[in-house]
Amino acid sequence: MASFEVIGGNKLKGDIYPQGAKNEALQILCAVLLTPEPVTISNVPDIRDVNKLIELLRDLGVAVEQTAPDTYVFRADNINLDYLETAQFVEQGRAIRGSVMIVGPMLARFGQAKMPKPGGDKIGRRRLDTHFLAFEKLGARFEYDSPESFFNVTTDGLKGAYMLLDEASVTGTANIVMAAVLAEGITTIYNAACEPYVQQLCRMLNRMGAKITGVGSNLLTIEGVEKLHGTEHSMLPDMIEIGSFIGLAGMTGSEITIKNCKIPELGLIPETFQRLGIKMEFRGDDIYIPEQDHYEVDTYIDGSILNVSDHTWPGLTPDLLSVALVVATQAKGTVLIHQKMFESRLFFVDKLIDMGAQIILCDPHRATIIGQNNQVPLRGIRMTSPDIRAGVALLIAALSAEGRSIIDNVEQIDRGYQNIDGRLNAIGAQIRRI
């Protein structure tokens, strides 16, 4: 198990480039299974979850050629369906949450798919009903082996259907879209997720020959086609990483320019951190955060306490609430953080309290943060990263704290952030991997 030794209290300065979007990559990589023709994907992040999915695809029979550090060519013209029966596939599928998105493409193209219950962050219940109920509406037969936590889906041919999703699941919408593009007839998905990741997937599939309309809305219409062909695709920059860097700059009082952000695709992320008091300027497609020693939380018009909560797109992504919470600990003012989607995601606040933060955990979903206006800096401690997003939030806290911190289990951070220690050290951080 690796750890980070962090010496806090340093101000950072310089340019930093966000990696390709992790959540987009997990969808796009699964979509290569929909065609036997080559698919070239660039701006692929070099992170553990993405690399594990590429390894799974390779073992499944996809030919993978890396043509540049961030560019791969995939060709799924020799898929080995027998691999789905192996213990190695079960181990790989359980290792990452994104593995569930091979089900839609496999079902559409080969008429069958198997999947162990996927892994991922321990942030609370993350049900898969939306995926499999939709597959049934498309004409698939679904079996779940409860003792083995194993899904088995088969079909004699998918047929388009109307469906109203019970939740606007991002991975669920992606999985259903990938199944529907090769189904016979028209599929209508209402209450579809419309995150930029899903929009990117739909645009890529349309370039491959799919017929998807309504992209960017919560009502998608898909006219099935007989086959798809190859294409080229480039990932968006990772919006979660961009938000993390904004929070890092504000909390450490650093002057940082985040390059090539695709600002129109960020939704409410910049505005949320501006309401927490962090100043920023948009310079073309870059975000410049000036050095500021203090930042003050906004209030509502009537003076009531700011409530930062997660919503489906275009609301704030839940992946940034952990960072927003940490940033609030050193702001001037009080903030209520309301994590609506996952009941275990706020449980990392005990480490922040040990560092000296003033936080009241109201219940599994809500925490009140009394900002200390940088009058009482956090202090370095030893702590463990429980999941990707809490892990980077703790890293931000450690970089702002006085003294030395140790963060254990940083493999969790590596799952979502590419060479985070090296990139931050290049602009003045003191992080040592031990």
C-alpha positions as CSV (number, residue, x, y, z in Angstrom):
1,M,0.0,0.0,0.0
2,A,1.5,3.4,-1.0
3,S,1.2,6.6,1.0
4,F,1.8,10.3,0.4
5,E,4.0,12.3,2.8
6,V,2.8,15.9,2.4
7,I,4.5,19.0,3.8
8,G,1.8,21.6,3.9
9,G,1.7,25.4,4.0
10,N,3.4,26.0,0.6
11,K,1.9,28.3,-2.0
12,L,1.8,26.9,-5.5
13,K,2.3,28.8,-8.7
14,G,2.2,27.9,-12.4
15,D,0.2,26.2,-15.1
16,I,-1.4,22.9,-14.8
17,Y,-3.1,20.8,-17.5
18,P,-6.2,18.7,-16.6
19,Q,-6.1,15.0,-17.7
20,G,-8.7,13.4,-19.9
21,A,-12.1,12.8,-18.3
22,K,-12.1,9.6,-16.3
23,N,-15.9,9.2,-16.3
24,E,-16.1,9.8,-20.0
25,A,-13.2,7.4,-20.7
26,L,-15.0,4.5,-19.0
27,Q,-18.0,4.9,-21.3
28,I,-16.1,5.6,-24.5
29,L,-13.8,2.6,-24.0
30,C,-16.8,0.2,-23.7
31,A,-18.3,1.6,-26.9
32,V,-15.4,0.2,-29.0
33,L,-17.1,-3.2,-28.5
34,L,-19.9,-2.1,-30.8
35,T,-17.9,-2.3,-34.1
36,P,-15.3,-4.6,-35.5
37,E,-13.6,-1.6,-37.1
38,P,-10.7,0.4,-35.6
39,V,-11.6,3.1,-33.1
40,T,-8.9,5.7,-32.2
41,I,-9.3,7.4,-28.8
42,S,-7.1,10.3,-27.6
43,N,-6.6,12.2,-24.4
44,V,-7.0,9.0,-22.5
45,P,-6.0,9.5,-18.8
46,D,-3.3,7.2,-17.5
47,I,-5.1,6.2,-14.3
48,R,-5.7,2.9,-12.6
49,D,-9.5,2.5,-13.3
50,V,-9.0,3.3,-17.0
51,N,-5.9,1.1,-17.3
52,K,-7.8,-1.8,-15.7
53,L,-10.7,-1.4,-18.2
54,I,-8.2,-1.4,-21.1
55,E,-6.7,-4.6,-19.7
56,L,-10.2,-6.2,-19.4
57,L,-10.9,-5.3,-23.0
58,R,-7.6,-6.7,-24.2
59,D,-8.2,-10.0,-22.4
60,L,-11.7,-10.1,-23.9
61,G,-10.1,-10.1,-27.3
62,V,-10.0,-6.5,-28.3
63,A,-6.8,-5.6,-30.2
64,V,-5.2,-2.6,-28.4
65,E,-2.4,-0.5,-29.8
66,Q,-1.0,2.5,-27.9
67,T,0.2,5.0,-30.6
68,A,1.0,7.9,-28.2
69,P,1.1,8.3,-24.4
70,D,-2.5,9.3,-24.4
71,T,-3.8,7.7,-27.6
72,Y,-5.0,4.1,-28.3
73,V,-6.4,2.3,-31.3
74,F,-9.0,-0.4,-30.4
75,R,-10.2,-3.1,-32.8
76,A,-12.9,-5.5,-31.5
77,D,-13.0,-7.9,-34.4
78,N,-12.1,-11.1,-32.5
79,I,-14.0,-11.1,-29.3
80,N,-13.7,-14.3,-27.2
81,L,-17.1,-14.8,-25.5
82,D,-15.7,-17.8,-23.6
83,Y,-13.6,-15.4,-21.6
84,L,-16.8,-14.3,-19.8
85,E,-16.9,-17.6,-18.1
86,T,-13.4,-17.3,-16.5
87,A,-12.4,-16.5,-13.0
88,Q,-10.0,-13.8,-14.3
89,F,-13.0,-12.0,-15.9
90,V,-14.9,-12.1,-12.6
91,E,-11.9,-10.7,-10.8
92,Q,-11.4,-7.9,-13.4
93,G,-15.1,-7.0,-13.5
94,R,-15.3,-6.7,-9.8
95,A,-12.3,-4.4,-9.6
96,I,-13.9,-1.4,-11.3
97,R,-17.3,0.2,-11.4
98,G,-17.1,1.1,-15.1
99,S,-16.9,-2.6,-16.1
100,V,-20.7,-2.7,-16.0
101,M,-20.8,-0.6,-19.2
102,I,-19.6,-3.5,-21.3
103,V,-23.0,-5.1,-20.9
104,G,-24.9,-2.9,-23.3
105,P,-22.5,-3.2,-26.2
106,M,-22.0,-6.9,-25.7
107,L,-25.8,-7.5,-25.5
108,A,-26.4,-5.4,-28.7
109,R,-23.7,-6.9,-30.8
110,F,-23.4,-10.5,-29.5
111,G,-26.8,-11.2,-27.9
112,Q,-25.3,-12.0,-24.5
113,A,-23.4,-10.5,-21.6
114,K,-22.2,-11.5,-18.2
115,M,-21.0,-9.3,-15.4
116,P,-20.0,-9.8,-11.7
117,K,-21.3,-7.1,-9.4
118,P,-18.8,-4.3,-10.1
119,G,-16.6,-2.7,-7.6
120,G,-15.6,1.0,-7.2
121,D,-15.8,3.5,-4.3
122,K,-17.3,2.6,-1.0
123,I,-19.6,5.6,-0.9
124,G,-22.9,3.9,-0.2
125,R,-25.4,1.9,-2.2
126,R,-25.1,2.2,-6.0
127,R,-27.8,0.1,-7.5
128,L,-27.9,-1.2,-11.0
129,D,-31.6,-1.7,-11.4
130,T,-31.9,1.1,-14.0
131,H,-29.5,-0.7,-16.3
132,F,-31.1,-4.1,-16.3
133,L,-34.8,-3.1,-16.2
134,A,-34.1,-1.1,-19.3
135,F,-32.4,-4.1,-21.0
136,E,-35.5,-6.1,-20.2
137,K,-37.7,-3.4,-21.9
138,L,-35.5,-3.8,-25.0
139,G,-36.2,-7.5,-25.0
140,A,-33.4,-9.0,-23.0
141,R,-33.7,-11.8,-20.5
142,F,-32.1,-11.1,-17.2
143,E,-31.0,-13.4,-14.4
144,Y,-29.2,-12.4,-11.2
145,D,-27.3,-15.0,-9.2
146,S,-27.6,-13.5,-5.7
147,P,-25.1,-15.8,-3.9
148,E,-22.5,-15.2,-6.5
149,S,-23.5,-11.5,-7.2
150,F,-23.5,-12.3,-10.9
151,F,-25.6,-10.8,-13.7
152,N,-26.4,-12.8,-16.9
153,V,-28.3,-11.1,-19.8
154,T,-29.2,-12.7,-23.1
155,T,-31.4,-11.8,-26.1
156,D,-32.6,-13.2,-29.4
157,G,-32.6,-9.6,-30.7
158,L,-33.2,-6.3,-29.1
159,K,-36.2,-4.2,-30.1
160,G,-36.7,-0.5,-29.5
161,A,-38.9,0.6,-26.7
162,Y,-40.1,3.7,-24.8
163,M,-38.7,4.0,-21.2
164,L,-38.9,6.4,-18.4
165,L,-35.9,5.9,-16.2
166,D,-36.4,5.8,-12.5
167,E,-33.3,7.8,-12.0
168,A,-31.1,9.9,-14.3
169,S,-28.2,7.5,-14.0
170,V,-25.1,8.5,-16.1
171,T,-23.7,5.0,-16.4
172,G,-27.3,3.6,-16.8
173,T,-28.0,6.0,-19.7
174,A,-24.7,5.3,-21.4
175,N,-25.3,1.5,-21.1
176,I,-28.9,1.7,-22.5
177,V,-27.8,4.0,-25.4
178,M,-25.1,1.6,-26.4
179,A,-27.6,-1.3,-26.4
180,A,-30.2,0.7,-28.3
181,V,-28.1,1.9,-31.2
182,L,-28.1,-1.7,-32.7
183,A,-31.7,-2.6,-31.6
184,E,-34.5,-2.9,-34.2
185,G,-36.7,0.1,-34.3
186,I,-36.9,3.3,-32.2
187,T,-35.9,3.6,-28.5
188,T,-37.0,6.7,-26.5
189,I,-35.3,7.3,-23.2
190,Y,-36.9,9.9,-21.0
191,N,-35.2,11.2,-17.8
192,A,-31.9,10.3,-19.5
193,A,-28.7,11.7,-17.9
194,C,-27.4,14.6,-20.0
195,E,-23.9,15.1,-18.5
196,P,-21.2,16.1,-21.0
197,Y,-19.9,12.5,-20.7
198,V,-23.1,11.2,-22.1
199,Q,-23.2,13.9,-24.8
200,Q,-19.7,12.9,-25.9
201,L,-20.7,9.3,-26.1
202,C,-23.7,10.1,-28.2
203,R,-21.7,12.3,-30.6
204,M,-19.1,9.6,-31.0
205,L,-21.8,6.9,-31.7
206,N,-23.4,9.2,-34.3
207,R,-20.0,9.6,-36.0
208,M,-19.9,5.7,-36.1
209,G,-23.3,5.6,-37.9
210,A,-25.8,5.7,-35.0
211,K,-28.9,7.8,-35.2
212,I,-29.4,9.6,-31.9
213,T,-31.3,12.8,-31.5
214,G,-31.9,15.0,-28.4
215,V,-28.3,14.9,-27.4
216,G,-27.8,17.3,-24.5
217,S,-31.4,16.9,-23.2
218,N,-33.0,14.4,-20.9
219,L,-35.1,13.0,-23.8
220,L,-33.1,10.8,-26.2
221,T,-34.5,9.2,-29.3
222,I,-32.4,6.4,-30.9
223,E,-33.2,4.8,-34.3
224,G,-31.5,1.5,-34.4
225,V,-29.1,0.7,-37.2
226,E,-27.6,-2.6,-38.4
227,K,-24.0,-1.9,-37.8
228,L,-21.5,0.8,-36.7
229,H,-18.1,1.6,-38.2
230,G,-14.9,3.0,-36.7
231,T,-14.2,6.6,-35.8
232,E,-11.8,8.9,-33.9
233,H,-12.6,10.5,-30.6
234,S,-10.9,12.9,-28.2
235,M,-11.8,13.0,-24.5
236,L,-12.9,16.2,-22.8
237,P,-10.7,17.5,-19.9
238,D,-11.7,16.1,-16.6
239,M,-14.2,18.5,-15.0
240,I,-13.7,16.9,-11.6
241,E,-10.0,17.5,-11.7
242,I,-10.5,21.1,-12.9
243,G,-12.8,21.7,-9.9
244,S,-10.3,20.0,-7.6
245,F,-7.5,22.4,-8.8
246,I,-9.8,25.4,-8.3
247,G,-10.4,24.3,-4.7
248,L,-6.7,23.6,-4.2
249,A,-5.7,27.1,-5.5
250,G,-8.2,28.8,-3.2
251,M,-7.4,26.9,-0.1
252,T,-3.6,27.2,-0.4
253,G,-3.7,30.8,-1.4
254,S,-2.0,29.9,-4.7
255,E,-1.8,31.5,-8.1
256,I,-2.6,28.8,-10.6
257,T,-3.7,28.8,-14.2
258,I,-5.7,25.7,-15.3
259,K,-5.2,25.2,-19.0
260,N,-7.5,24.1,-21.8
261,C,-10.6,23.6,-19.6
262,K,-13.4,23.5,-22.2
263,I,-15.2,26.0,-19.9
264,P,-18.6,25.7,-21.6
265,E,-18.7,22.1,-20.5
266,L,-18.1,22.8,-16.8
267,G,-21.7,23.7,-15.9
268,L,-22.0,25.2,-12.4
269,I,-18.6,24.1,-11.2
270,P,-16.9,27.5,-11.5
271,E,-19.9,29.4,-10.1
272,T,-20.0,27.0,-7.1
273,F,-16.4,27.8,-6.1
274,Q,-17.0,31.5,-6.8
275,R,-19.9,31.3,-4.2
276,L,-17.4,29.8,-1.8
277,G,-15.3,33.0,-2.3
278,I,-12.7,31.8,-4.7
279,K,-11.8,34.5,-7.3
280,M,-11.1,33.4,-10.9
281,E,-10.8,34.8,-14.4
282,F,-11.6,33.1,-17.7
283,R,-8.8,33.8,-20.1
284,G,-9.9,32.2,-23.4
285,D,-10.2,28.5,-22.4
286,D,-8.0,28.8,-19.3
287,I,-9.1,29.5,-15.7
288,Y,-6.8,31.8,-13.8
289,I,-7.0,31.8,-10.0
290,P,-5.1,34.7,-8.4
291,E,-3.4,34.4,-5.0
292,Q,-5.8,35.3,-2.2
293,D,-5.2,35.0,1.5
294,H,-8.8,35.1,2.5
295,Y,-12.1,34.1,0.8
296,E,-15.6,34.7,2.0
297,V,-18.6,32.5,1.5
298,D,-21.6,34.0,-0.3
299,T,-25.0,34.0,1.3
300,Y,-28.5,33.9,-0.1
301,I,-30.3,37.2,-0.8
302,D,-32.0,37.1,2.6
303,G,-28.7,36.4,4.4
304,S,-29.4,32.8,5.1
305,I,-26.6,30.2,5.1
306,L,-25.3,28.9,1.7
307,N,-26.4,25.4,0.9
308,V,-24.1,23.5,-1.6
309,S,-25.7,20.3,-2.8
310,D,-25.4,17.8,-5.7
311,H,-27.9,17.6,-8.5
312,T,-28.3,15.8,-11.8
313,W,-26.7,17.7,-14.7
314,P,-26.5,20.7,-15.2
315,G,-26.4,20.9,-11.4
316,L,-23.3,20.3,-9.4
317,T,-21.7,16.9,-9.8
318,P,-21.6,14.9,-6.5
319,D,-17.9,14.1,-7.2
320,L,-16.9,17.7,-6.2
321,L,-18.8,18.0,-2.9
322,S,-15.9,16.5,-0.9
323,V,-13.6,19.2,-2.4
324,A,-16.2,22.0,-1.7
325,L,-16.5,20.8,1.9
326,V,-12.7,21.0,2.4
327,V,-12.5,24.4,0.8
328,A,-15.3,25.7,3.2
329,T,-13.2,24.8,6.3
330,Q,-10.9,27.8,5.7
331,A,-13.4,30.2,4.3
332,K,-15.0,33.1,6.1
333,G,-18.6,32.0,6.8
334,T,-20.7,28.9,7.2
335,V,-21.8,26.4,4.6
336,L,-24.2,23.5,4.6
337,I,-23.0,20.6,2.4
338,H,-25.9,18.4,1.4
339,Q,-24.8,15.1,-0.3
340,K,-28.1,13.7,-1.6
341,M,-27.0,10.7,-3.7
342,F,-24.6,8.7,-1.6
343,E,-25.0,8.1,2.1
344,S,-21.4,7.2,3.0
345,R,-19.5,10.0,1.1
346,L,-19.3,12.4,4.0
347,F,-17.8,10.0,6.5
348,F,-14.3,11.2,5.7
349,V,-15.0,14.4,7.7
350,D,-13.7,12.8,10.9
351,K,-10.1,13.2,9.5
352,L,-10.8,16.9,8.9
353,I,-12.1,17.3,12.4
354,D,-8.9,15.7,13.7
355,M,-7.0,18.3,11.6
356,G,-8.8,21.1,13.4
357,A,-11.7,21.8,11.1
358,Q,-15.0,22.9,12.6
359,I,-17.6,20.5,11.1
360,I,-20.9,19.2,12.4
361,L,-21.9,16.0,10.7
362,C,-25.7,16.4,10.9
363,D,-26.5,13.0,9.4
364,P,-25.1,10.7,6.6
365,H,-26.1,13.3,4.0
366,R,-25.4,16.7,5.5
367,A,-22.6,18.5,7.2
368,T,-22.3,22.1,8.5
369,I,-18.9,23.7,8.1
370,I,-18.0,26.7,10.2
371,G,-15.2,28.3,8.2
372,Q,-12.1,29.6,10.1
373,N,-11.1,32.3,7.7
374,N,-7.5,31.0,7.7
375,Q,-7.2,32.2,11.4
376,V,-6.7,28.6,12.6
377,P,-4.9,26.6,10.0
378,L,-5.4,22.9,9.7
379,R,-2.7,20.7,11.2
380,G,-1.0,17.7,9.6
381,I,-2.0,14.2,10.7
382,R,-1.9,10.6,9.5
383,M,-5.1,9.6,7.6
384,T,-6.4,7.1,5.1
385,S,-8.0,7.8,1.7
386,P,-11.4,6.1,1.7
387,D,-12.4,6.8,-2.0
388,I,-11.1,8.7,-5.0
389,R,-12.8,12.1,-4.3
390,A,-12.4,12.1,-0.5
391,G,-8.8,11.1,-1.1
392,V,-8.0,14.2,-3.2
393,A,-10.0,16.4,-0.8
394,L,-7.7,15.1,2.0
395,L,-4.7,15.8,-0.2
396,I,-5.9,19.4,-0.6
397,A,-6.4,19.7,3.1
398,A,-2.9,18.3,3.8
399,L,-1.3,20.8,1.3
400,S,-3.0,23.7,3.1
401,A,-2.2,22.4,6.6
402,E,0.7,23.3,8.9
403,G,3.3,20.6,9.2
404,R,3.5,17.0,7.9
405,S,0.7,14.7,6.9
406,I,0.7,11.1,5.8
407,I,-2.2,9.9,3.5
408,D,-2.4,6.1,3.3
409,N,-4.1,4.0,0.6
410,V,-3.3,6.6,-2.1
411,E,-4.1,3.9,-4.7
412,Q,-7.6,5.2,-4.3
413,I,-6.4,8.6,-5.5
414,D,-4.4,7.0,-8.3
415,R,-7.7,5.5,-9.6
416,G,-8.9,8.9,-10.7
417,Y,-5.9,11.3,-10.8
418,Q,-3.0,10.9,-13.2
419,N,0.4,11.4,-11.6
420,I,-1.1,13.9,-9.2
421,D,1.9,14.1,-7.0
422,G,4.3,14.8,-9.9
423,R,2.1,17.4,-11.5
424,L,1.5,19.3,-8.2
425,N,5.2,19.1,-7.2
426,A,6.0,20.7,-10.5
427,I,4.2,23.9,-9.4
428,G,5.6,24.0,-5.8
429,A,3.9,21.3,-3.7
430,Q,5.9,19.0,-1.4
431,I,4.5,15.5,-1.9
432,R,6.6,12.3,-1.5
433,R,5.3,8.9,-2.4
434,I,6.4,6.3,0.2
